Amino acid sequence: MSDQIVKKIVSVFLKTQPDKIMNDTIIDTSVIQGSVLFHRMIARINDSLNIEIENYDKIHTFQDLLDQIKLKQ
C-alpha cells in the first residue's frame, strides 16, 4: 500500500494538499461535509487499492484509515 496514493485521494475530499495530511489529521464526517462524501472517499480508496473497508465508524483520523487498510491487505 502506498500512503501517498491514499493521501492524494483524501486530499481531494479535504480540499488540501497531500503533504499537509498527517497521521493525526481528522478525516471523518465532521470535516468532510456529509456522510455521502465520506463514503465516496472510502469507495475511491477501495477501488484504488482493491480492498473493502467496512468499519467506517472506526475512522476518525488518517492513521485510523491506514490501520483499516492494513487490516484488509
PQR file of N, CA, C, O and H, with PARSE charges and radii, in Angstrom:
ATOM      1  N   MET A   1       0.834  -1.175   0.000 -0.4000 1.5000
ATOM      2  CA  MET A   1       0.000   0.000   0.000 -0.0000 2.0000
ATOM      3  C   MET A   1       0.880   1.240   0.000  0.5500 1.7000
ATOM      4  O   MET A   1       1.896   1.297   0.693 -0.5500 1.4000
ATOM      5  N   SER A   2       0.494   2.187  -0.752 -0.4000 1.5000
ATOM      6  CA  SER A   2       1.216   3.442  -0.783 -0.0000 2.0000
ATOM      7  C   SER A   2       0.419   4.506  -0.033  0.5500 1.7000
ATOM      8  O   SER A   2      -0.687   4.868  -0.433 -0.5500 1.4000
ATOM      9  H   SER A   2      -0.331   2.141  -1.315  0.4000 1.0000
ATOM     10  N   ASP A   3       0.996   4.996   1.054 -0.4000 1.5000
ATOM     11  CA  ASP A   3       0.344   6.065   1.800 -0.0000 2.0000
ATOM     12  C   ASP A   3       0.109   7.282   0.914  0.5500 1.7000
ATOM     13  O   ASP A   3      -0.850   8.027   1.114 -0.5500 1.4000
ATOM     14  H   ASP A   3       1.894   4.701   1.378  0.4000 1.0000
ATOM     15  N   GLN A   4       0.988   7.481  -0.067 -0.4000 1.5000
ATOM     16  CA  GLN A   4       0.860   8.645  -0.938 -0.0000 2.0000
ATOM     17  C   GLN A   4      -0.396   8.569  -1.808  0.5500 1.7000
ATOM     18  O   GLN A   4      -1.047   9.585  -2.049 -0.5500 1.4000
ATOM     19  H   GLN A   4       1.767   6.876  -0.230  0.4000 1.0000
ATOM     20  N   ILE A   5      -0.733   7.374  -2.273 -0.4000 1.5000
ATOM     21  CA  ILE A   5      -1.965   7.203  -3.056 -0.0000 2.0000
ATOM     22  C   ILE A   5      -3.167   7.558  -2.197  0.5500 1.7000
ATOM     23  O   ILE A   5      -4.065   8.276  -2.636 -0.5500 1.4000
ATOM     24  H   ILE A   5      -0.204   6.549  -2.077  0.4000 1.0000
ATOM     25  N   VAL A   6      -3.177   7.059  -0.983 -0.4000 1.5000
ATOM     26  CA  VAL A   6      -4.292   7.326  -0.071 -0.0000 2.0000
ATOM     27  C   VAL A   6      -4.341   8.817   0.261  0.5500 1.7000
ATOM     28  O   VAL A   6      -5.422   9.405   0.300 -0.5500 1.4000
ATOM     29  H   VAL A   6      -2.447   6.476  -0.626  0.4000 1.0000
ATOM     30  N   LYS A   7      -3.189   9.430   0.501 -0.4000 1.5000
ATOM     31  CA  LYS A   7      -3.160  10.862   0.792 -0.0000 2.0000
ATOM     32  C   LYS A   7      -3.716  11.683  -0.369  0.5500 1.7000
ATOM     33  O   LYS A   7      -4.435  12.659  -0.154 -0.5500 1.4000
ATOM     34  H   LYS A   7      -2.311   8.952   0.469  0.4000 1.0000
ATOM     35  N   LYS A   8      -3.384  11.289  -1.594 -0.4000 1.5000
ATOM     36  CA  LYS A   8      -3.897  12.027  -2.760 -0.0000 2.0000
ATOM     37  C   LYS A   8      -5.410  11.953  -2.818  0.5500 1.7000
ATOM     38  O   LYS A   8      -6.072  12.950  -3.108 -0.5500 1.4000
ATOM     39  H   LYS A   8      -2.800  10.496  -1.768  0.4000 1.0000
ATOM     40  N   ILE A   9      -5.960  10.784  -2.545 -0.4000 1.5000
ATOM     41  CA  ILE A   9      -7.418  10.633  -2.569 -0.0000 2.0000
ATOM     42  C   ILE A   9      -8.048  11.454  -1.446  0.5500 1.7000
ATOM     43  O   ILE A   9      -8.995  12.204  -1.682 -0.5500 1.4000
ATOM     44  H   ILE A   9      -5.423   9.974  -2.310  0.4000 1.0000
ATOM     45  N   VAL A  10      -7.538  11.320  -0.247 -0.4000 1.5000
ATOM     46  CA  VAL A  10      -8.091  12.032   0.899 -0.0000 2.0000
ATOM     47  C   VAL A  10      -7.977  13.542   0.700  0.5500 1.7000
ATOM     48  O   VAL A  10      -8.878  14.291   1.077 -0.5500 1.4000
ATOM     49  H   VAL A  10      -6.769  10.711  -0.055  0.4000 1.0000
ATOM     50  N   SER A  11      -6.879  13.986   0.112 -0.4000 1.5000
ATOM     51  CA  SER A  11      -6.670  15.426  -0.076 -0.0000 2.0000
ATOM     52  C   SER A  11      -7.755  16.062  -0.940  0.5500 1.7000
ATOM     53  O   SER A  11      -8.120  17.218  -0.725 -0.5500 1.4000
ATOM     54  H   SER A  11      -6.146  13.378  -0.194  0.4000 1.0000
ATOM     55  N   VAL A  12      -8.266  15.327  -1.902 -0.4000 1.5000
ATOM     56  CA  VAL A  12      -9.347  15.841  -2.753 -0.0000 2.0000
ATOM     57  C   VAL A  12     -10.583  16.147  -1.908  0.5500 1.7000
ATOM     58  O   VAL A  12     -11.224  17.183  -2.083 -0.5500 1.4000
ATOM     59  H   VAL A  12      -7.970  14.388  -2.077  0.4000 1.0000
ATOM     60  N   PHE A  13     -10.908  15.242  -1.001 -0.4000 1.5000
ATOM     61  CA  PHE A  13     -12.098  15.406  -0.177 -0.0000 2.0000
ATOM     62  C   PHE A  13     -11.909  16.413   0.955  0.5500 1.7000
ATOM     63  O   PHE A  13     -12.873  17.027   1.412 -0.5500 1.4000
ATOM     64  H   PHE A  13     -10.388  14.400  -0.859  0.4000 1.0000
ATOM     65  N   LEU A  14     -10.674  16.580   1.405 -0.4000 1.5000
ATOM     66  CA  LEU A  14     -10.389  17.589   2.429 -0.0000 2.0000
ATOM     67  C   LEU A  14     -10.091  18.952   1.825  0.5500 1.7000
ATOM     68  O   LEU A  14     -10.030  19.959   2.530 -0.5500 1.4000
ATOM     69  H   LEU A  14      -9.891  16.081   1.034  0.4000 1.0000
ATOM     70  N   LYS A  15      -9.907  18.968   0.510 -0.4000 1.5000
ATOM     71  CA  LYS A  15      -9.574  20.200  -0.206 -0.0000 2.0000
ATOM     72  C   LYS A  15      -8.294  20.824   0.342  0.5500 1.7000
ATOM     73  O   LYS A  15      -8.254  22.004   0.692 -0.5500 1.4000
ATOM     74  H   LYS A  15      -9.957  18.150  -0.062  0.4000 1.0000
ATOM     75  N   THR A  16      -7.254  19.999   0.405 -0.4000 1.5000
ATOM     76  CA  THR A  16      -5.947  20.433   0.880 -0.0000 2.0000
ATOM     77  C   THR A  16      -4.866  19.698   0.102  0.5500 1.7000
ATOM     78  O   THR A  16      -5.168  18.807  -0.692 -0.5500 1.4000
ATOM     79  H   THR A  16      -7.287  19.041   0.120  0.4000 1.0000
ATOM     80  N   GLN A  17      -3.638  20.056   0.319 -0.4000 1.5000
ATOM     81  CA  GLN A  17      -2.513  19.401  -0.345 -0.0000 2.0000
ATOM     82  C   GLN A  17      -2.189  18.082   0.364  0.5500 1.7000
ATOM     83  O   GLN A  17      -2.270  18.005   1.590 -0.5500 1.4000
ATOM     84  H   GLN A  17      -3.392  20.780   0.964  0.4000 1.0000
ATOM     85  N   PRO A  18      -1.823  17.044  -0.400 -0.5600 1.5000
ATOM     86  CA  PRO A  18      -1.488  15.751   0.230  0.2800 2.0000
ATOM     87  C   PRO A  18      -0.394  15.844   1.287  0.5500 1.7000
ATOM     88  O   PRO A  18      -0.437  15.126   2.286 -0.5500 1.4000
ATOM     89  N   ASP A  19       0.591  16.725   1.077 -0.4000 1.5000
ATOM     90  CA  ASP A  19       1.692  16.817   2.039 -0.0000 2.0000
ATOM     91  C   ASP A  19       1.277  17.461   3.365  0.5500 1.7000
ATOM     92  O   ASP A  19       2.048  17.444   4.324 -0.5500 1.4000
ATOM     93  H   ASP A  19       0.627  17.308   0.266  0.4000 1.0000
ATOM     94  N   LYS A  20       0.086  18.018   3.428 -0.4000 1.5000
ATOM     95  CA  LYS A  20      -0.418  18.596   4.675 -0.0000 2.0000
ATOM     96  C   LYS A  20      -1.188  17.578   5.514  0.5500 1.7000
ATOM     97  O   LYS A  20      -1.580  17.873   6.643 -0.5500 1.4000
ATOM     98  H   LYS A  20      -0.540  18.031   2.649  0.4000 1.0000
ATOM     99  N   ILE A  21      -1.401  16.402   4.976 -0.4000 1.5000
ATOM    100  CA  ILE A  21      -2.130  15.363   5.702 -0.0000 2.0000
ATOM    101  C   ILE A  21      -1.149  14.562   6.552  0.5500 1.7000
ATOM    102  O   ILE A  21      -0.211  13.951   6.039 -0.5500 1.4000
ATOM    103  H   ILE A  21      -1.083  16.163   4.059  0.4000 1.0000
ATOM    104  N   MET A  22      -1.382  14.579   7.835 -0.4000 1.5000
ATOM    105  CA  MET A  22      -0.545  13.854   8.798 -0.0000 2.0000
ATOM    106  C   MET A  22      -1.370  12.725   9.410  0.5500 1.7000
ATOM    107  O   MET A  22      -2.576  12.631   9.178 -0.5500 1.4000
ATOM    108  H   MET A  22      -2.144  15.076   8.251  0.4000 1.0000
ATOM    109  N   ASN A  23      -0.725  11.884  10.180 -0.4000 1.5000
ATOM    110  CA  ASN A  23      -1.434  10.755  10.787 -0.0000 2.0000
ATOM    111  C   ASN A  23      -2.561  11.193  11.714  0.5500 1.7000
ATOM    112  O   ASN A  23      -3.550  10.474  11.860 -0.5500 1.4000
ATOM    113  H   ASN A  23       0.255  11.960  10.368  0.4000 1.0000
ATOM    114  N   ASP A  24      -2.431  12.353  12.338 -0.4000 1.5000
ATOM    115  CA  ASP A  24      -3.472  12.815  13.254 -0.0000 2.0000
ATOM    116  C   ASP A  24      -4.506  13.736  12.595  0.5500 1.7000
ATOM    117  O   ASP A  24      -5.345  14.315  13.284 -0.5500 1.4000
ATOM    118  H   ASP A  24      -1.628  12.937  12.220  0.4000 1.0000
ATOM    119  N   THR A  25      -4.450  13.872  11.275 -0.4000 1.5000
ATOM    120  CA  THR A  25      -5.417  14.692  10.548 -0.0000 2.0000
ATOM    121  C   THR A  25      -6.802  14.058  10.653  0.5500 1.7000
ATOM    122  O   THR A  25      -6.980  12.876  10.361 -0.5500 1.4000
ATOM    123  H   THR A  25      -3.768  13.401  10.715  0.4000 1.0000
ATOM    124  N   ILE A  26      -7.774  14.856  11.070 -0.4000 1.5000
ATOM    125  CA  ILE A  26      -9.154  14.380  11.177 -0.0000 2.0000
ATOM    126  C   ILE A  26      -9.733  14.246   9.774  0.5500 1.7000
ATOM    127  O   ILE A  26      -9.635  15.166   8.962 -0.5500 1.4000
ATOM    128  H   ILE A  26      -7.629  15.817  11.307  0.4000 1.0000
ATOM    129  N   ILE A  27     -10.343  13.084   9.495 -0.4000 1.5000
ATOM    130  CA  ILE A  27     -10.916  12.865   8.161 -0.0000 2.0000
ATOM    131  C   ILE A  27     -12.339  12.299   8.238  0.5500 1.7000
ATOM    132  O   ILE A  27     -12.835  11.739   7.260 -0.5500 1.4000
ATOM    133  H   ILE A  27     -10.423  12.337  10.154  0.4000 1.0000
ATOM    134  N   ASP A  28     -12.986  12.439   9.375 -0.4000 1.5000
ATOM    135  CA  ASP A  28     -14.333  11.891   9.492 -0.0000 2.0000
ATOM    136  C   ASP A  28     -15.368  12.883   8.962  0.5500 1.7000
ATOM    137  O   ASP A  28     -15.007  13.895   8.360 -0.5500 1.4000
ATOM    138  H   ASP A  28     -12.584  12.894  10.169  0.4000 1.0000
ATOM    139  N   THR A  29     -16.645  12.599   9.183 -0.4000 1.5000
ATOM    140  CA  THR A  29     -17.707  13.440   8.634 -0.0000 2.0000
ATOM    141  C   THR A  29     -17.795  14.810   9.304  0.5500 1.7000
ATOM    142  O   THR A  29     -18.557  15.667   8.855 -0.5500 1.4000
ATOM    143  H   THR A  29     -16.938  11.777   9.672  0.4000 1.0000
ATOM    144  N   SER A  30     -17.033  15.024  10.363 -0.4000 1.5000
ATOM    145  CA  SER A  30     -17.027  16.357  10.975 -0.0000 2.0000
ATOM    146  C   SER A  30     -16.242  17.360  10.121  0.5500 1.7000
ATOM    147  O   SER A  30     -16.461  18.567  10.234 -0.5500 1.4000
ATOM    148  H   SER A  30     -16.415  14.327  10.728  0.4000 1.0000
ATOM    149  N   VAL A  31     -15.336  16.875   9.272 -0.4000 1.5000
ATOM    150  CA  VAL A  31     -14.572  17.766   8.396 -0.0000 2.0000
ATOM    151  C   VAL A  31     -14.905  17.551   6.924  0.5500 1.7000
ATOM    152  O   VAL A  31     -14.783  18.474   6.118 -0.5500 1.4000
ATOM    153  H   VAL A  31     -15.159  15.895   9.180  0.4000 1.0000
ATOM    154  N   ILE A  32     -15.317  16.356   6.577 -0.4000 1.5000
ATOM    155  CA  ILE A  32     -15.793  16.096   5.214 -0.0000 2.0000
ATOM    156  C   ILE A  32     -17.299  16.284   5.268  0.5500 1.7000
ATOM    157  O   ILE A  32     -18.011  15.525   5.926 -0.5500 1.4000
ATOM    158  H   ILE A  32     -15.415  15.607   7.231  0.4000 1.0000
ATOM    159  N   GLN A  33     -17.768  17.292   4.576 -0.4000 1.5000
ATOM    160  CA  GLN A  33     -19.157  17.705   4.705 -0.0000 2.0000
ATOM    161  C   GLN A  33     -20.128  16.639   4.215  0.5500 1.7000
ATOM    162  O   GLN A  33     -20.410  16.526   3.022 -0.5500 1.4000
ATOM    163  H   GLN A  33     -17.190  17.909   4.042  0.4000 1.0000
ATOM    164  N   GLY A  34     -20.627  15.865   5.165 -0.4000 1.5000
ATOM    165  CA  GLY A  34     -21.653  14.884   4.879 -0.0000 2.0000
ATOM    166  C   GLY A  34     -21.119  13.479   4.723  0.5500 1.7000
ATOM    167  O   GLY A  34     -19.995  13.260   4.271 -0.5500 1.4000
ATOM    168  H   GLY A  34     -20.398  15.957   6.134  0.4000 1.0000
ATOM    169  N   SER A  35     -21.947  12.544   5.104 -0.4000 1.5000
ATOM    170  CA  SER A  35     -21.549  11.144   5.045 -0.0000 2.0000
ATOM    171  C   SER A  35     -21.454  10.631   3.615  0.5500 1.7000
ATOM    172  O   SER A  35     -20.714   9.682   3.356 -0.5500 1.4000
ATOM    173  H   SER A  35     -22.860  12.722   5.471  0.4000 1.0000
ATOM    174  N   VAL A  36     -22.178  11.227   2.690 -0.4000 1.5000
ATOM    175  CA  VAL A  36     -22.112  10.788   1.299 -0.0000 2.0000
ATOM    176  C   VAL A  36     -20.712  11.005   0.745  0.5500 1.7000
ATOM    177  O   VAL A  36     -20.154  10.114   0.105 -0.5500 1.4000
ATOM    178  H   VAL A  36     -22.779  11.998   2.901  0.4000 1.0000
ATOM    179  N   LEU A  37     -20.142  12.172   0.982 -0.4000 1.5000
ATOM    180  CA  LEU A  37     -18.779  12.444   0.519 -0.0000 2.0000
ATOM    181  C   LEU A  37     -17.775  11.530   1.202  0.5500 1.7000
ATOM    182  O   LEU A  37     -16.827  11.061   0.573 -0.5500 1.4000
ATOM    183  H   LEU A  37     -20.594  12.896   1.502  0.4000 1.0000
ATOM    184  N   PHE A  38     -17.985  11.277   2.498 -0.4000 1.5000
ATOM    185  CA  PHE A  38     -17.087  10.377   3.220 -0.0000 2.0000
ATOM    186  C   PHE A  38     -17.133   8.984   2.589  0.5500 1.7000
ATOM    187  O   PHE A  38     -16.089   8.365   2.381 -0.5500 1.4000
ATOM    188  H   PHE A  38     -18.756  11.658   3.009  0.4000 1.0000
ATOM    189  N   HIS A  39     -18.317   8.498   2.289 -0.4000 1.5000
ATOM    190  CA  HIS A  39     -18.456   7.178   1.673 -0.0000 2.0000
ATOM    191  C   HIS A  39     -17.877   7.153   0.258  0.5500 1.7000
ATOM    192  O   HIS A  39     -17.332   6.134  -0.166 -0.5500 1.4000
ATOM    193  H   HIS A  39     -19.164   9.001   2.458  0.4000 1.0000
ATOM    194  N   ARG A  40     -17.987   8.239  -0.459 -0.4000 1.5000
ATOM    195  CA  ARG A  40     -17.359   8.325  -1.792 -0.0000 2.0000
ATOM    196  C   ARG A  40     -15.839   8.236  -1.678  0.5500 1.7000
ATOM    197  O   ARG A  40     -15.182   7.583  -2.490 -0.5500 1.4000
ATOM    198  H   ARG A  40     -18.430   9.066  -0.114  0.4000 1.0000
ATOM    199  N   MET A  41     -15.292   8.897  -0.667 -0.4000 1.5000
ATOM    200  CA  MET A  41     -13.851   8.836  -0.451 -0.0000 2.0000
ATOM    201  C   MET A  41     -13.420   7.401  -0.159  0.5500 1.7000
ATOM    202  O   MET A  41     -12.444   6.915  -0.729 -0.5500 1.4000
ATOM    203  H   MET A  41     -15.825   9.427  -0.008  0.4000 1.0000
ATOM    204  N   ILE A  42     -14.142   6.729   0.721 -0.4000 1.5000
ATOM    205  CA  ILE A  42     -13.824   5.347   1.064 -0.0000 2.0000
ATOM    206  C   ILE A  42     -13.962   4.460  -0.171  0.5500 1.7000
ATOM    207  O   ILE A  42     -13.131   3.580  -0.394 -0.5500 1.4000
ATOM    208  H   ILE A  42     -14.935   7.124   1.185  0.4000 1.0000
ATOM    209  N   ALA A  43     -14.998   4.679  -0.970 -0.4000 1.5000
ATOM    210  CA  ALA A  43     -15.192   3.881  -2.185 -0.0000 2.0000
ATOM    211  C   ALA A  43     -14.037   4.080  -3.156  0.5500 1.7000
ATOM    212  O   ALA A  43     -13.585   3.121  -3.782 -0.5500 1.4000
ATOM    213  H   ALA A  43     -15.674   5.394  -0.788  0.4000 1.0000
ATOM    214  N   ARG A  44     -13.556   5.302  -3.289 -0.4000 1.5000
ATOM    215  CA  ARG A  44     -12.430   5.568  -4.178 -0.0000 2.0000
ATOM    216  C   ARG A  44     -11.164   4.870  -3.682  0.5500 1.7000
ATOM    217  O   ARG A  44     -10.390   4.337  -4.477 -0.5500 1.4000
ATOM    218  H   ARG A  44     -13.923   6.081  -2.781  0.4000 1.0000
ATOM    219  N   ILE A  45     -10.961   4.878  -2.379 -0.4000 1.5000
ATOM    220  CA  ILE A  45      -9.808   4.176  -1.794 -0.0000 2.0000
ATOM    221  C   ILE A  45      -9.953   2.677  -2.021  0.5500 1.7000
ATOM    222  O   ILE A  45      -8.997   2.008  -2.414 -0.5500 1.4000
ATOM    223  H   ILE A  45     -11.590   5.312  -1.733  0.4000 1.0000
ATOM    224  N   ASN A  46     -11.155   2.147  -1.774 -0.4000 1.5000
ATOM    225  CA  ASN A  46     -11.406   0.723  -2.006 -0.0000 2.0000
ATOM    226  C   ASN A  46     -11.086   0.340  -3.444  0.5500 1.7000
ATOM    227  O   ASN A  46     -10.420  -0.667  -3.686 -0.5500 1.4000
ATOM    228  H   ASN A  46     -11.932   2.690  -1.455  0.4000 1.0000
ATOM    229  N   ASP A  47     -11.550   1.128  -4.386 -0.4000 1.5000
ATOM    230  CA  ASP A  47     -11.307   0.840  -5.805 -0.0000 2.0000
ATOM    231  C   ASP A  47      -9.821   0.920  -6.146  0.5500 1.7000
ATOM    232  O   ASP A  47      -9.297   0.069  -6.864 -0.5500 1.4000
ATOM    233  H   ASP A  47     -12.091   1.946  -4.189  0.4000 1.0000
ATOM    234  N   SER A  48      -9.152   1.935  -5.634 -0.4000 1.5000
ATOM    235  CA  SER A  48      -7.738   2.126  -5.955 -0.0000 2.0000
ATOM    236  C   SER A  48      -6.857   1.027  -5.392  0.5500 1.7000
ATOM    237  O   SER A  48      -5.873   0.629  -6.016 -0.5500 1.4000
ATOM    238  H   SER A  48      -9.578   2.626  -5.051  0.4000 1.0000
ATOM    239  N   LEU A  49      -7.213   0.536  -4.208 -0.4000 1.5000
ATOM    240  CA  LEU A  49      -6.379  -0.463  -3.540 -0.0000 2.0000
ATOM    241  C   LEU A  49      -6.938  -1.879  -3.661  0.5500 1.7000
ATOM    242  O   LEU A  49      -6.337  -2.841  -3.180 -0.5500 1.4000
ATOM    243  H   LEU A  49      -8.012   0.859  -3.701  0.4000 1.0000
ATOM    244  N   ASN A  50      -8.096  -1.992  -4.309 -0.4000 1.5000
ATOM    245  CA  ASN A  50      -8.750  -3.292  -4.488 -0.0000 2.0000
ATOM    246  C   ASN A  50      -8.996  -3.988  -3.146  0.5500 1.7000
ATOM    247  O   ASN A  50      -8.656  -5.155  -2.951 -0.5500 1.4000
ATOM    248  H   ASN A  50      -8.584  -1.211  -4.699  0.4000 1.0000
ATOM    249  N   ILE A  51      -9.601  -3.223  -2.229 -0.4000 1.5000
ATOM    250  CA  ILE A  51      -9.943  -3.739  -0.903 -0.0000 2.0000
ATOM    251  C   ILE A  51     -11.389  -3.368  -0.597  0.5500 1.7000
ATOM    252  O   ILE A  51     -12.051  -2.736  -1.421 -0.5500 1.4000
ATOM    253  H   ILE A  51      -9.877  -2.275  -2.387  0.4000 1.0000
ATOM    254  N   GLU A  52     -11.881  -3.748   0.566 -0.4000 1.5000
ATOM    255  CA  GLU A  52     -13.219  -3.380   1.012 -0.0000 2.0000
ATOM    256  C   GLU A  52     -13.170  -2.994   2.487  0.5500 1.7000
ATOM    257  O   GLU A  52     -13.231  -3.852   3.367 -0.5500 1.4000
ATOM    258  H   GLU A  52     -11.343  -4.261   1.235  0.4000 1.0000
ATOM    259  N   ILE A  53     -13.061  -1.694   2.743 -0.4000 1.5000
ATOM    260  CA  ILE A  53     -13.078  -1.190   4.114 -0.0000 2.0000
ATOM    261  C   ILE A  53     -14.527  -1.206   4.588  0.5500 1.7000
ATOM    262  O   ILE A  53     -15.413  -0.680   3.915 -0.5500 1.4000
ATOM    263  H   ILE A  53     -13.012  -0.997   2.027  0.4000 1.0000
ATOM    264  N   GLU A  54     -14.762  -1.811   5.750 -0.4000 1.5000
ATOM    265  CA  GLU A  54     -16.126  -1.946   6.255 -0.0000 2.0000
ATOM    266  C   GLU A  54     -16.382  -1.177   7.542  0.5500 1.7000
ATOM    267  O   GLU A  54     -17.515  -0.767   7.795 -0.5500 1.4000
ATOM    268  H   GLU A  54     -14.041  -2.239   6.297  0.4000 1.0000
ATOM    269  N   ASN A  55     -15.377  -0.976   8.344 -0.4000 1.5000
ATOM    270  CA  ASN A  55     -15.555  -0.350   9.661 -0.0000 2.0000
ATOM    271  C   ASN A  55     -15.417   1.163   9.591  0.5500 1.7000
ATOM    272  O   ASN A  55     -14.483   1.734  10.154 -0.5500 1.4000
ATOM    273  H   ASN A  55     -14.457  -1.308   8.139  0.4000 1.0000
ATOM    274  N   TYR A  56     -16.354   1.815   8.896 -0.4000 1.5000
ATOM    275  CA  TYR A  56     -16.292   3.268   8.743 -0.0000 2.0000
ATOM    276  C   TYR A  56     -16.331   3.988  10.081  0.5500 1.7000
ATOM    277  O   TYR A  56     -15.687   5.024  10.250 -0.5500 1.4000
ATOM    278  H   TYR A  56     -17.113   1.351   8.439  0.4000 1.0000
ATOM    279  N   ASP A  57     -17.086   3.445  11.035 -0.4000 1.5000
ATOM    280  CA  ASP A  57     -17.257   4.117  12.315 -0.0000 2.0000
ATOM    281  C   ASP A  57     -15.970   4.186  13.129  0.5500 1.7000
ATOM    282  O   ASP A  57     -15.900   4.944  14.096 -0.5500 1.4000
ATOM    283  H   ASP A  57     -17.610   2.604  10.898  0.4000 1.0000
ATOM    284  N   LYS A  58     -14.964   3.422  12.764 -0.4000 1.5000
ATOM    285  CA  LYS A  58     -13.684   3.433  13.467 -0.0000 2.0000
ATOM    286  C   LYS A  58     -12.689   4.423  12.858  0.5500 1.7000
ATOM    287  O   LYS A  58     -11.573   4.566  13.358 -0.5500 1.4000
ATOM    288  H   LYS A  58     -15.021   2.806  11.979  0.4000 1.0000
ATOM    289  N   ILE A  59     -13.086   5.102  11.789 -0.4000 1.5000
ATOM    290  CA  ILE A  59     -12.181   6.011  11.090 -0.0000 2.0000
ATOM    291  C   ILE A  59     -12.477   7.454  11.484  0.5500 1.7000
ATOM    292  O   ILE A  59     -13.526   8.005  11.153 -0.5500 1.4000
ATOM    293  H   ILE A  59     -13.993   4.986  11.383  0.4000 1.0000
ATOM    294  N   HIS A  60     -11.526   8.048  12.197 -0.4000 1.5000
ATOM    295  CA  HIS A  60     -11.643   9.453  12.590 -0.0000 2.0000
ATOM    296  C   HIS A  60     -10.423  10.250  12.129  0.5500 1.7000
ATOM    297  O   HIS A  60     -10.522  11.441  11.835 -0.5500 1.4000
ATOM    298  H   HIS A  60     -10.674   7.600  12.465  0.4000 1.0000
ATOM    299  N   THR A  61      -9.269   9.575  12.070 -0.4000 1.5000
ATOM    300  CA  THR A  61      -8.038  10.241  11.652 -0.0000 2.0000
ATOM    301  C   THR A  61      -7.438   9.490  10.456  0.5500 1.7000
ATOM    302  O   THR A  61      -7.866   8.388  10.112 -0.5500 1.4000
ATOM    303  H   THR A  61      -9.189   8.607  12.309  0.4000 1.0000
ATOM    304  N   PHE A  62      -6.453  10.111   9.846 -0.4000 1.5000
ATOM    305  CA  PHE A  62      -5.769   9.456   8.728 -0.0000 2.0000
ATOM    306  C   PHE A  62      -5.114   8.160   9.190  0.5500 1.7000
ATOM    307  O   PHE A  62      -5.110   7.178   8.447 -0.5500 1.4000
ATOM    308  H   PHE A  62      -6.106  11.007  10.126  0.4000 1.0000
ATOM    309  N   GLN A  63      -4.565   8.137  10.395 -0.4000 1.5000
ATOM    310  CA  GLN A  63      -3.960   6.910  10.924 -0.0000 2.0000
ATOM    311  C   GLN A  63      -5.001   5.806  11.090  0.5500 1.7000
ATOM    312  O   GLN A  63      -4.715   4.639  10.819 -0.5500 1.4000
ATOM    313  H   GLN A  63      -4.569   8.934  10.999  0.4000 1.0000
ATOM    314  N   ASP A  64      -6.198   6.164  11.531 -0.4000 1.5000
ATOM    315  CA  ASP A  64      -7.278   5.174  11.641 -0.0000 2.0000
ATOM    316  C   ASP A  64      -7.567   4.554  10.277  0.5500 1.7000
ATOM    317  O   ASP A  64      -7.778   3.347  10.166 -0.5500 1.4000
ATOM    318  H   ASP A  64      -6.430   7.111  11.751  0.4000 1.0000
ATOM    319  N   LEU A  65      -7.574   5.389   9.246 -0.4000 1.5000
ATOM    320  CA  LEU A  65      -7.798   4.898   7.887 -0.0000 2.0000
ATOM    321  C   LEU A  65      -6.689   3.943   7.478  0.5500 1.7000
ATOM    322  O   LEU A  65      -6.960   2.869   6.939 -0.5500 1.4000
ATOM    323  H   LEU A  65      -7.402   6.370   9.336  0.4000 1.0000
ATOM    324  N   LEU A  66      -5.445   4.323   7.729 -0.4000 1.5000
ATOM    325  CA  LEU A  66      -4.319   3.450   7.388 -0.0000 2.0000
ATOM    326  C   LEU A  66      -4.408   2.123   8.132  0.5500 1.7000
ATOM    327  O   LEU A  66      -4.093   1.073   7.574 -0.5500 1.4000
ATOM    328  H   LEU A  66      -5.224   5.195   8.167  0.4000 1.0000
ATOM    329  N   ASP A  67      -4.838   2.170   9.390 -0.4000 1.5000
ATOM    330  CA  ASP A  67      -4.983   0.941  10.177 -0.0000 2.0000
ATOM    331  C   ASP A  67      -6.046   0.025   9.564  0.5500 1.7000
ATOM    332  O   ASP A  67      -5.860  -1.190   9.499 -0.5500 1.4000
ATOM    333  H   ASP A  67      -5.095   3.023   9.843  0.4000 1.0000
ATOM    334  N   GLN A  68      -7.148   0.604   9.121 -0.4000 1.5000
ATOM    335  CA  GLN A  68      -8.206  -0.199   8.495 -0.0000 2.0000
ATOM    336  C   GLN A  68      -7.732  -0.799   7.165  0.5500 1.7000
ATOM    337  O   GLN A  68      -8.079  -1.931   6.828 -0.5500 1.4000
ATOM    338  H   GLN A  68      -7.299   1.591   9.174  0.4000 1.0000
ATOM    339  N   ILE A  69      -6.945  -0.037   6.423 -0.4000 1.5000
ATOM    340  CA  ILE A  69      -6.401  -0.543   5.159 -0.0000 2.0000
ATOM    341  C   ILE A  69      -5.468  -1.704   5.425  0.5500 1.7000
ATOM    342  O   ILE A  69      -5.517  -2.712   4.721 -0.5500 1.4000
ATOM    343  H   ILE A  69      -6.663   0.883   6.696  0.4000 1.0000
ATOM    344  N   LYS A  70      -4.622  -1.577   6.429 -0.4000 1.5000
ATOM    345  CA  LYS A  70      -3.665  -2.649   6.750 -0.0000 2.0000
ATOM    346  C   LYS A  70      -4.380  -3.927   7.141  0.5500 1.7000
ATOM    347  O   LYS A  70      -3.892  -5.020   6.855 -0.5500 1.4000
ATOM    348  H   LYS A  70      -4.583  -0.758   7.001  0.4000 1.0000
ATOM    349  N   LEU A  71      -5.529  -3.810   7.790 -0.4000 1.5000
ATOM    350  CA  LEU A  71      -6.303  -4.991   8.168 -0.0000 2.0000
ATOM    351  C   LEU A  71      -6.815  -5.749   6.942  0.5500 1.7000
ATOM    352  O   LEU A  71      -7.045  -6.957   7.006 -0.5500 1.4000
ATOM    353  H   LEU A  71      -5.926  -2.922   8.022  0.4000 1.0000
ATOM    354  N   LYS A  72      -6.991  -5.046   5.839 -0.4000 1.5000
ATOM    355  CA  LYS A  72      -7.564  -5.628   4.624 -0.0000 2.0000
ATOM    356  C   LYS A  72      -6.508  -6.146   3.656  0.5500 1.7000
ATOM    357  O   LYS A  72      -6.849  -6.800   2.670 -0.5500 1.4000
ATOM    358  H   LYS A  72      -6.804  -4.065   5.787  0.4000 1.0000
ATOM    359  N   GLN A  73      -5.258  -5.872   3.913 -0.4000 1.5000
ATOM    360  CA  GLN A  73      -4.219  -6.301   2.980 -0.0000 2.0000
ATOM    361  C   GLN A  73      -3.514  -7.536   3.445  0.5500 1.7000
ATOM    362  O   GLN A  73      -2.610  -8.023   2.767 -0.5500 1.4000
ATOM    363  H   GLN A  73      -4.981  -5.340   4.713  0.4000 1.0000
TER
END
